[in-house]
Amino acid sequence: MPTLYIPVAALQYGFKTYLGIVPTVTNWNSTADEFSLVFDSNPLTEFVELPPDSHKQLHYSQMICGTIRGALEMLNLEVHAKFVQDQLRDDQVNEIRVKLIKKIRETVPAGDD
């Protein structure tokens, strides 16, 4: 079973619940610690137009990557998430690449035995 299999199911549920879309999970690497979330539409950018030749470094939907990182951190997984394709930048689809950095060891604060 891939290292991130169960959290990926939770991510898909979160996308459906909060954005109304279900991303396709694809492009697993050989060690099963990295994958892509691909989706055809992004409700956050439905009415957005980037001005030409300005804000080239602006990634309008980057907050989705932060949400993924925060959600998986609650499951004791440190990940790196970034947009690799964005329809606002004339790509065919939206693609977020997620990579597991490490599993976070759960620690109990002193005195909370």
Secondary structure as UniProt FT lines:
FT   TURN            3..4
FT   HELIX           5..19
FT   STRAND          24..26
FT   TURN            30..31
FT   STRAND          34..39
FT   HELIX           43..45
FT   TURN            46..47
FT   TURN            52..53
FT   TURN            56..57
FT   TURN            60..61
FT   HELIX           62..73
FT   TURN            74..76
FT   STRAND          77..85
FT   HELIX           87..89
FT   STRAND          94..103
FT   TURN            110..111
//
